Amino acid sequence: MARGVRKSPIEKLREELKNTQDSIEQYKTAIKTLHQKEKQIQEEIKLEEFKEVSAILEEKNMSISELKDILTSKEEGQQDE
């Protein structure tokens, strides 16, 4: 059986370098995608937290401005200490 032409050490290294560079690009793309997903999940968490607060306010028959007044007065009370 005839054998193909052997690759020189430089050709092997260049091929390995190309494969490594390709892998790096794939990981960069994956990281970028994961960062976008992370931000999306964080936004969804904030939205769910706001929904919970809104539900509590509705349950207690309170407005957002009343909640703000309560939080502001507590904050001022802590600063006086």
HUVENHU-V78142 format. One record per residue. N is the residue number from 0. SS is DSSP state (A for helix, B for strand, O for the rest). PHI is phi as a letter, one per 40 degrees, with the letter a starting at -180 (999 if undefined). OMEGA is omega in degrees with one decimal (none if undefined). Layout:
BEGIN
n->(N	N)
ss->(SS	SS)
phi->(PHI	PHI)
omega->(OMEGA	OMEGA)
END
This chain:
BEGIN
n->(0	1	2	3	4	5	6	7	8	9	10	11	12	13	14	15	16	17	18	19	20	21	22	23	24	25	26	27	28	29	30	31	32	33	34	35	36	37	38	39	40	41	42	43	44	45	46	47	48	49	50	51	52	53	54	55	56	57	58	59	60	61	62	63	64	65	66	67	68	69	70	71	72	73	74	75	76	77	78	79	80)
ss->(O	O	O	O	O	O	O	O	A	A	A	A	A	A	A	A	A	A	A	A	A	A	A	A	A	A	A	A	A	A	A	A	A	A	A	A	A	A	A	A	A	A	A	A	A	A	A	A	A	A	A	A	A	A	A	A	A	A	A	O	O	O	O	A	A	A	A	A	A	A	A	A	A	A	A	A	A	A	A	A	O)
phi->(999	c	b	c	c	c	c	c	d	c	c	c	c	c	c	c	c	c	c	c	c	c	c	d	c	c	c	c	c	c	c	d	c	c	c	c	c	d	c	c	c	c	c	c	c	d	c	c	c	c	c	c	c	c	c	c	d	c	c	c	f	b	c	c	c	c	c	c	c	c	c	c	c	c	c	c	c	c	c	c	c)
omega->(179.2	179.2	177.3	179.0	179.6	177.1	177.4	177.5	179.3	179.1	177.8	179.8	178.7	177.8	178.3	177.3	179.8	178.4	179.1	178.7	177.3	178.7	178.4	179.7	178.6	179.3	177.3	178.8	179.5	179.8	178.5	178.6	179.5	176.6	177.7	178.7	178.3	179.4	179.8	-180.0	177.7	177.6	178.0	177.1	178.0	-180.0	179.1	177.4	177.7	177.4	179.0	179.4	179.3	179.2	178.5	178.5	179.8	179.4	-179.2	-179.2	-179.3	175.7	177.9	-179.7	176.5	177.3	178.9	178.7	179.6	-178.5	179.5	-179.6	176.7	-179.8	179.0	178.4	178.7	-179.6	-179.8	-177.4	none)
END
